[in-house]
Amino acid sequence: MPSSPLDALADASERDLLASAARADADATLALIDRYAPVLFNLLLRTTGLVALAEELTRDVLADALRQPAAAVPPPDGRWIVALAKETYRRLLAIDLRPDEPTHRVRIAPRYWQPERLQTADDDGLRPATARAARLLRRRLGEAWSRLAMRQRFVLALVEPHRLSTDELADVLDESEPVARQIRDEAKLALLLKLPRPSDARRREAPEARP
């Protein structure tokens, strides 16, 4: 069975796809959408917790970026995810996010936050050694995540999975590198400080004693 044009472009480099899209290549444009729509949607869903808003902003950011793909081609050492994230952040700042209950309860994968790096000397409950411990860790991370500020969620959801350097994050946030580094480090610290301690979590999860 012959492969589709999109299958043939699956392994194409980002720069080649952008260059082809700039020449009005429809297949390259679709391949970019196919590659980056899930990335943007996950970033926005983890940031806002709102499915409808994540879908809307994903659609709008990609549509605007692909209207002028030639202008969107990053410099030789750049990445398109940085340009997309910069536009996404600008749009998020323009939205008055209300403290409504999110329509989607965001689940956080422990591998993104590398909990062993957050482990303290008197707290050995962050490293998931069993399936049950992993489930508890995800729940605790989700609870802590929901209490972070929007910018903190955005930065963590962007930096760790996509391994953004400090200068790339500074570009996205339109800040200097020292300020961007401080914002990133404060977001990581805020997540750690908002994590419920295992002893507290065990007390909440323990069944109440019957009189």
C-alpha positions in Angstrom: 0.0 0.0 0.0 1.6 3.3 -1.0 2.4 5.8 1.7 0.7 9.2 1.8 2.6 12.4 1.2 2.4 13.1 4.9 4.1 9.8 5.7 6.9 10.7 3.4 7.4 14.0 5.3 7.3 12.4 8.8 11.0 12.4 9.1 11.6 15.7 7.4 13.5 18.3 9.4 11.7 21.3 10.8 13.7 23.7 8.7 12.9 21.8 5.5 9.2 21.7 6.3 9.1 25.4 7.0 11.0 26.2 3.8 8.5 24.1 1.8 5.6 25.7 3.5 7.0 29.1 2.6 6.7 27.9 -1.0 3.0 27.2 -0.5 3.6 23.5 -0.3 0.3 22.2 1.1 1.7 18.9 2.3 4.5 20.5 4.2 2.0 22.9 5.9 -0.2 19.9 6.9 2.8 18.1 8.2 3.8 21.1 10.4 0.2 21.2 11.8 0.3 17.5 12.4 3.6 17.7 14.2 3.0 20.8 16.3 -0.8 20.9 17.0 -0.4 18.2 19.8 2.6 20.0 21.2 0.8 23.3 21.5 -2.4 21.7 22.7 -0.6 19.9 25.5 1.3 23.0 26.5 -1.9 25.1 26.7 -3.9 22.3 28.4 -1.3 22.0 31.1 -1.2 25.8 31.5 -4.9 26.6 31.5 -6.6 23.3 32.3 -9.4 24.3 29.9 -9.9 22.1 26.9 -11.9 24.6 24.8 -9.4 27.4 25.3 -6.5 25.1 24.6 -8.1 24.0 21.3 -8.9 27.6 20.3 -5.5 29.0 21.0 -3.8 26.0 19.3 -5.8 26.6 16.2 -5.2 30.4 16.2 -1.5 30.3 16.9 -0.8 27.7 14.2 -3.0 29.5 11.7 -1.3 32.8 12.2 2.2 31.3 12.1 1.5 29.5 8.9 -0.1 32.5 7.1 3.5 33.8 6.7 5.7 30.8 7.0 8.7 32.6 5.5 8.7 35.0 8.4 8.4 32.1 10.8 11.5 30.3 9.7 13.9 30.5 12.7 17.5 31.6 12.5 20.1 28.8 11.8 20.4 28.0 15.5 16.7 28.5 16.4 13.7 26.3 16.9 10.2 26.9 15.7 8.7 25.8 19.1 10.3 28.9 20.6 8.5 31.2 18.1 5.2 29.3 18.6 5.6 29.5 22.4 6.4 33.2 22.3 3.2 33.9 20.4 1.3 31.5 22.7 2.5 33.4 25.8 1.6 36.7 24.3 -2.0 35.5 23.8 -2.2 34.0 27.2 -1.2 37.3 28.8 -4.0 39.0 26.8 -6.7 36.7 28.2 -8.3 37.3 31.6 -8.3 33.8 32.9 -11.0 33.5 35.5 -10.6 31.1 38.5 -13.3 28.8 37.2 -13.0 25.1 37.8 -11.1 23.7 34.8 -13.0 21.5 32.5 -10.1 19.1 32.5 -8.1 18.0 35.5 -4.5 18.1 34.4 -2.5 15.0 35.1 1.3 15.5 35.4 3.7 12.9 34.3 6.4 12.5 37.0 9.1 12.1 34.3 8.6 15.8 33.3 9.4 17.1 36.7 12.2 14.7 37.6 11.0 14.4 41.3 14.3 12.9 42.4 15.8 16.4 41.9 13.2 17.8 44.2 13.8 15.2 46.9 14.9 16.6 50.3 17.0 14.9 53.0 14.0 14.3 55.3 11.5 13.3 52.7 11.9 10.1 50.8 8.3 10.0 49.5 8.8 11.7 46.2 10.5 8.8 44.4 7.9 6.4 43.0 9.2 2.9 43.8 5.9 1.2 43.2 2.8 1.7 41.0 0.8 2.9 44.0 3.6 5.4 44.9 3.6 6.6 41.3 -0.2 7.2 41.4 0.1 9.1 44.6 3.0 11.2 43.2 0.9 12.1 40.1 -2.0 13.1 42.4 0.3 15.2 44.6 1.9 16.9 41.6 -1.6 17.6 40.1 -2.7 19.2 43.3 0.4 21.3 43.6 0.3 22.1 39.9 -3.3 23.5 40.2 -2.1 26.0 42.8 0.7 27.5 40.6 0.3 30.8 38.9 -0.4 30.7 35.2 3.1 31.9 34.2 4.7 29.3 36.4 2.6 26.5 34.8 3.5 27.7 31.4 7.2 27.9 32.1 7.4 24.4 33.6 5.2 22.9 30.9 7.5 24.4 28.3 11.0 24.2 29.7 11.2 20.6 30.9 9.6 18.7 28.0 11.2 20.8 25.3 14.5 21.4 27.1 14.5 25.1 26.4 17.8 26.8 27.2 17.8 30.0 29.3 18.2 32.2 26.3 15.3 30.5 24.5 13.1 31.0 27.5 14.2 34.6 27.7 13.1 35.1 24.1 9.7 33.5 24.8 9.1 35.6 27.9 10.6 38.8 26.4 12.9 39.1 29.4 16.7 39.1 30.0 18.4 35.8 30.6 18.9 36.5 34.4 15.2 37.3 34.8 14.2 34.3 32.8 16.4 32.0 34.9 14.9 33.5 38.0 11.4 32.9 36.8 12.2 29.3 35.9 13.8 28.6 39.2 11.1 30.2 41.2 8.5 28.1 39.3 10.3 24.9 40.2 10.6 26.0 43.8 6.9 26.9 43.9 6.0 23.5 42.7 8.1 21.9 45.3 6.8 24.0 48.1 3.2 23.3 47.1 3.7 19.6 47.1 1.9 18.0 50.1 4.3 16.2 52.3 3.8 12.4 52.2 2.9 12.3 55.9 0.2 14.9 55.3 -1.1 13.0 52.3 -1.1 9.7 54.3 -3.2 11.3 57.0 -5.7 12.6 54.4 -5.9 9.2 52.7 -6.2 7.1 55.8 -9.7 6.0 56.6 -11.4 7.8 59.5 -11.6 5.8 62.7 -15.1 4.6 63.5 -16.4 5.7 66.9 
